[in-house]
């Protein structure tokens, strides 16, 4: 059964043509970034030290619940005396917070105290307390009094306050009064710090994290009524800036979407611990965000591989959704977030139909415009390589950057170039600015028509893709066109390749005529692929799995050349059995 009703307005589908432009009014401007940097320079001054002074709590008046289950492998590593993340390991007894160790991801994991969730998921309080206290003491010795960029960034303090309060039994069970008072004093200083700095962190999950920290501090520390009122206004402002009207985060990252949902859910537990009603806007935002998240999930209920995200398992997604308490259907058309969903029978197609995120909004954005993924029930068939932000530590930097390219996504690549430039420093450059989009829902199925201008400036072509799904879900038909852009002249021929990356469990057998292939999924379903207008080949590919590991895979590649007048190719995936 389809998870959506064709044409249902409740699912956010609007027929007709529209234009999606890369927004210019979100994120920190140059002036904002300069002001933010100047603000950081004041952190070490006597004036800022005075701002952080005040009474500190002798205890917390409530302990929120953490409704999420941590990573078992990472939790067991902590029991064995190691901090482990994506193949990277550090010995707890050698941790030195004065000299940052490990990758940026490892530093985030340590500084945000996200490891407390993993530890609490695999052990009892009696066994977990010595480990948590050992790491906490080492952190406090370096960062309790000294305000630094590394530890005192607002989003890290927000996440830290959420973790410290939700897992207080692990870090506040000591009978050492000096240790307890130091921790609580640092907690109070951290809360005062982000009271002033939360609005200076980047919008998206970072700013949401900072304001959630302000609010939790107001809920669980004595005398927090004023902070709570102030924090609710700040969080409302942050959500308005960080989340599109359709519920998607401005970074366009499904992983970032999941992160923001979890932050708000933990915050809701803070209100529950105090037996207070949360503001209506938090529940409303959660509902929209969960609806959008479900829109980029496949038949296995897991997350698709878009904008650097790894394919989060269906089990984890379901656990997160249950914790939110939101009951909703997947969003079929995220008009601003930029994802389109087609579903019929057992087939689900998800398409990236918007420009990449603004360079100043996120590091690691991908040049993936008009890429799509296809699943049949629990089996994924067409995928993107994914994982640019979630791969294991051992992957070479060149491969990580390669995962962000257009060629690493299931779309057309012109002259072996990215539709949006990826600079040497990792930022996104010129490329896709506008995506023209039209969606149609009829008795004959669903169809998306989209085009982007990413190749206009360099090669003089618009890329137009038509993608349709039959009412029974057994046919996915597509057409890719290269159309001469108005006012742009091209000479000679330009090579292109249309890539369809396949899930590692899909077996592929090309036919001898170079126009078709037979695909067999893990559960035995047979799909036939056929194309017209180019030469079909099978090449090696790679897929980053849910644990960030590279898995060998294959890809179908339609190769050809376009004359100056443009070209078009058609292709179809047909479920034969």
N, C-alpha and C positions, 0 to 999 in steps of 0.2 A: 504493500500500500504506500502511496505517496504520503509524505509528511505535510504536504501543503494542498490547499484547494486552489486550482488554477483561477487566476483572476481575483482572488480574495483580497479585498482591500485591507483586511486586518493584518495581512502579511506584508503590507507596505508596497504593493506593486502599483505603479502608475504607468499606464500605457502612453505611448507617444515619445517624441524625440526630446532630448535635453542635452545640455552641454556641461561637462564636468571640468572645471578649471582648477589648476593648482592654486590654492588659496594663498594670499599674501598677508593676511592679518593675524596669523597665529604664530606663537613662538616668541622667543626673546629677540627683539631687534638688536641692531648693533649698539644703540644707545642703552638698551636694557642690559646687554651683556657687559658693557663698560661700567654701568651703575652697579651691577651684581659683583663685578670684580673689585670695584672700589669698596663695596660693602664688606667683602671678605678681608680686605686689607685692614679693616677696623677691628677684626675679631681679636687681634692680639693686643689691642690698646687698653689702657686703664679704664677708659670710658665704657667699653664693652664689658670688661670685668665687673664694673659697678652695676651694669644692667642685669647681670646674671646672679647678683647677690639677693638673698631673701631667705625666708624660712623654708625648711625642707620637711617633708612628712616623716613621721615616726613609723608609719605603716601605710599601706594602701587600704582604702575603704571598700574596695571591690576588686575581684580578680576575674576579668573576662575569660570566657572559654575560647580556645582556638579550635574551630570546628573542622579543621583540615588535617588530613593525615600526611605525615612527612615521608621522605624518601627512606625506605628500609635499608638499602645498601649504604647510604651516607650515614644513617643513624648507627648501623653496626660498625662502621669504620670508626666512629667516635668512641664506641665502647672498646675498640681495640687500640685506642690511643692515637688515632689519626683523623685529620680533617680531610675529607675526600670530596672532590667535585669534578665531574666530567673527565675522569682519568688523571687528575692532578691530586697529589697527596702531600700533606705537611704533618709532621709529628707535633702533637700538642705540646710536648715538653720542650720543643725547640721554637715555639711561636714567639716572635719578638715584634710587638706592635710598633716599636720605635723605628723599625726597618721593615717597611712593607714587603711581604714575601708573596710569591706566586703571581698569577695572572690578575688582570682587572676583575674577572669574574670571581676568582677566589677571594680577592679583597672585598668585593661586594657581599659575598656570602658570609665572611667573617665579621665585617663591620656592621652589617644589618642585623646580625644575630639570627639569621634565618635557620642556622643549624640547630637552634633550640627546638624547633618543630620536629626536625629529624630525630633528635635525641629523645624527645618525649614520646615519640611513636614506637620506640623499640625497647624501652626499659622502664623500670619502676623509679619512683622518686629516690629511694635509698641508693640505687645504683647510679642514677643520673646526676645527683647533686655534686659528688666530688669532681666529675668531669666538667660540668657547667661552671662550677666555682673556679676551677683551675684556669679555664679560659677567661672567665670574667675578671679574676684578679690580675691576670696579665694585661688585659685591656685597661682596667682602671689605673694600673700603675703608670701607664703612659698617657692616657687620654682624659682622665677624670678632671684634671685641673687645666690642662693645656688645650686651648681651642685651636684646632688645625683644620685645614681643608680636607685632609684625609678622613677624619672621623666626625667632623662637626658639620658636614654638608647637610642641609635641611632634610632632604629626602631620606638620607641614612638615619638621621635622628628620628624621623617619623616612623620608619620601619622598626628601629631599635626600641622605641617606646611601646609599639604594638607587641613586639616579641617579649620584652622584659615584663610587661604587665600580664600578658596571657600565660607566660611560663614562670611567673613569680615563684611557685613552689620549688622550682629547680635552682633558682639563684638567690632566694631570700630565706632559705631554711637554716642558714648557718647561725650558730650561737655566738659567733664572733661579732660583737657589737660595733667594733671599729669598721669591719668590712661592710656590715649592713648599713651603717650610717653613711659611709662613703658612697655606696651604691645609690641610696635614696637621695642623698645630696646631689649626686651627679644627674640623677633622673630629673630632679627639680631644675637644675641649671640647664639641662638640655631642653626642657619644656619652655623655659624663658627664652632660650636662644631661638627656637623656631617660632615662637610667638611673633618675633620681629622679622624672621628670615624666610618664612614659608612661601611668601609670594614672590621670592626672588629665584626660586628654583624653576627649572624648565617645566612648561606645561605638559600634561599627559600624566602617566603613572607617577613620575617623581613628585609633581606638585600635589597630586591626590594623596600620596603617602605622607608628605609633610603635614598637610592639614588633618589627616586622620590621626597623626601623632598628637597634634595640638588638642584635638577633641578627646582622645582617650585620656590624656593627661588631665583634662578638665573633668572627666567622669570619675576617675579612680583616685585622684589626689584630693585631700581635704581642701575646702575653700575654692573649689573649681567652678562655681556657678558663672562667674564673669568670663573665665576662659572658655567655658563651654558655649556661651552665647557668642563670643567673639569667634570661636572656632567654627561654629555652624555657618556664620556669615562667610568666613573664609573658604570653607569647603564648598559652599554653594557657588561662590565665585570661581573656584578652581574647576568644578565640574562643568560649569557653563563654558569655560575656556578650553577644557581638555577633552570634552566629549561632544561629538556631533549630535544634531537633533535626532538622527536615526539610531543613536546608542553606541556608535563606534568611536574608539579613541582616535585622537588626531594623528598619532604615530602610524596608524593603519596596520599595526602589528597584532595578529591574533594572540600571540603570547602576551603582549602588553595589555590586551583586552582582558585576558584571563587574570593577569596580575592585578589590574584595577578592580575587578570584581571581587577578588579575594580580599583586598584591602578594605573595601567597603563592608564586606560580610563580617570581617573581624571587628570592625568598628561597631556594627550593629550588635555584636555580642557584648560590647561595652555598655550600650544602653540597656540590654537585657539584664546584665549583672547589677545595674543600679535600679532595675524595675522602672525604667523611664521610657516613654514613647520617643522614638527617633523622629526627626523632622520628616515630613512627607516627601521632600525632594530626594532624600537618600533612597527610599524605597522605590520611588518613581525612576530614578536613574538606574538602580540595579535591574529593574524589570526591563528597561530598554537595552541595557548592556548585555544581559543574558540572552535576550531575543536576537540581538546582533551576533553574539558569539555562536549561538546554535546555527546561524546561517552559514558559517564557514566550517561546519562539521560534516563528516561523511556518514555513510551507512553503518560504519563500525562505531559511530558516535564520537569518534576522535577528531582532533583538530587538523585542518589542512595545513600544508607547508607553503605559506605565503609570507612575504616580507621578512624573511630570515627566521621564521618560526619553525620549530621542530614539530613533528606529528604527535601531539599529546594524546595519550591513550583515551579510549572511550570511558574506561573505568574511572580515571581521574576526573574527566569532564563531568561525568554523572555525579561523582561525589561532591564536586564544587557546586553544581546546580542544586543538588539536594540541600546543601548547607545554606544556600541563599533563600530557600523557600519559595523561589519564583517558579510558577507553572506557566509555560508559554510555548508557542510554536516557533520554529526557525523563521528568521526574517528572510524573505525571498529577494528583496531589493533594498540594499543599503545605499541610499542615494548619495550620501556624502562620504561615508566610510569607504565606499567604492567596490563592494563585492555583490555579485549577482548570483543567484542560486536557482537552478532548474531542477525539478524532481518529478519523476513519474515512474510507476512500477517500482522496481528495486534500484533504479538508477538515480544518481545525484551528480550534478555538474555544478562546480563553483568556479566563477570567473573573476579575475582581477580587472575591473573596468574603470580604473581611475588613474591619474598620475601618481608617481611615487610620492612618499611624504616629503615635505619640505626639508632641505638639508639641515636647517637649524633646529628641526624638531627631533631628529633621531639619528643616531649613528648606526650604520649597517643597513640602511634602506636598500631595496632591490629594484633593478630595472626590469620589472616583470609585467608591464602593462599589456593587457589582453591575454595573459597566460590563464590556463584553466586546469582543473583537476576533475577526474571522473572516477566514480566508484559504483560498484554493483553489489548491493547488499553489504556484507561485511568485507568485501574484497575491493581494495583500491586497484585501479587499472592505470590511468594516466595521472602522474604526479608531477610536482616540481622537486628539484633536488633538495631545496630547503636547508634549514639549519645553520645559516650563516651566523646567527647570534647564539646558537645553542650547541655547537659542535664540540667534541672532546678537545682537550688541551693539546693533544699530540698532533693535530692536523696542522700542516704547513700553512703559514700566513697566505701564501699564494693561492692555495686551494680554498681557504676561507673566503678570500676576495672573489674567487671564481664562482662561488656559490651565489653571489649577488648579481651575476651578469645575466643578460637576457638569454644567453645560450643555456643557462642552467634552469630555464623555465620552459614550460610547454607552450611556446608561441613562435612567431616568425622572427628570424634574425636576418637582417639585411647587411650584406657585405661584411659579415663576421664582426659587427659593431653592436654596441649596446644602444637600446632605444633611449636611454638616459645615461649620460656620461657618469662614470665612477672615477673620481680623482685618486691620485696616489695617496693622499692623506685619508682616504676612506669616505670623503663626503661625496654627495651627488652633485653633478653639474648640470649643464644644459641638456635638454631633451624634451620629453613629453611635458607639454604645458596644458593642452586641451584634449579631452576625450569626448567625442560626440557619441551619444548613446540613445538607442531606441529599443524598447521591449514590447513584445506582442504576445498576448495569451489568447489562443483560439481553441476551437474544438479539435483542430489538427495538431495541437501541441504548443510548446513555448519556443519563442525565438528571440535571440538577442542580436542586435546589429550595433557594432561599435567600431570606432576608428580613432587612431591617435596620430599626433603630428611629430613624434619623436625623431623621425627620419627626414623630415622636410628640409631642415636647414642644411644638412650635409649631403643628402642624396636626391632631394626633390620629390619624395614619394610620401603619401599618406598610407598607413597600414590600416586596412579595413577588414574586420573579421565578423562573419555571420555564424552564429552557433544556434542550432535548434535541437530540441528533444521531442521525440514522438510521444503521443499520449500514453502508450504502453511502456515507455522507457527502453525499448529494444533498439532504437536507432538514435545515434548522436551524429548529426550531419553538420559539416562545417564548410566554410568557404573563406579563403584568405585572398585578399586583393591588394595589389600595389597600384595606387592611383596617382598619376602626376599631380603634384600640388599646384594650386593656382599661383601664377607668378614665379614658379621655379622651373628652370629648364635643365634637362639632363641629356647627356650624350652617351652613346654606346650602350653596353649591357652591364647590369649589376647583378652579382650573384646573391642568392638568398638560400636560406634553409629553414624549413618548418620542423620544429622538434616536438616530439611527443615522448617525454620521459616516462618509462614504465616502472611500476612497483617491482621490487626485487623478486616477489613471488609469482610474477606473471611470466609464463613461458611464451616465447615468440618464435614463429617459424615463417620466414618470408617465402613467397611464391616465386617461381622462376621468371615470371614476366616482369618483375620489378615494379609492380603496381599494387601489391596486396600482401597481407600477412595474416596468419592465424594466431590468436592469443588465447592462452588457457590460464584461468585464474586458479588460485590455491584451492578453491572449493569445487573445481572441475568445470566451471562454466566456460563456454567457448564464445569468443568474439572474433568477428572478421573485420579486418581493416582494409579499406581500398581507397586509392587516391587517383586523381586525374589532373595532369598538368605538370608533373615533375617526375623525377626518378626516386623510387623508394629504396632506402637502405636501412640496415640495422647497425647501430654503433654502441660502444660501451657507454655507460653512464654511472652515476653514483647517487645514492639516496641516503640522507642523514636520518637515522631512526630516532625513536623517542628518547634514547639515552645519549644522543649526540654522536653516535658511531657511524662511520661511512660504510655503506653496504653496496657491494657491486650490483649493478643493474644494467638494463639495456634501454635503448631509445630508438624509436622510429624516426627517421629523418627523410623528409622530402626535399631534395636538392634541385635547383634549377637556376636560370638566369632570367632577369626581366629586361625587355627592351625599354627604350625611353618612353614609349607609350603606355607602359604598365603591363600587368599580367594578372591572372586570377587562377587559383587552384581550388579544387573541391575534394573533399574526403568524407568518409563515413566510417563510424564504428557501429557494427550490427551484431546484436546478440543472437547467435545461431543456436545455442543450446543452453 
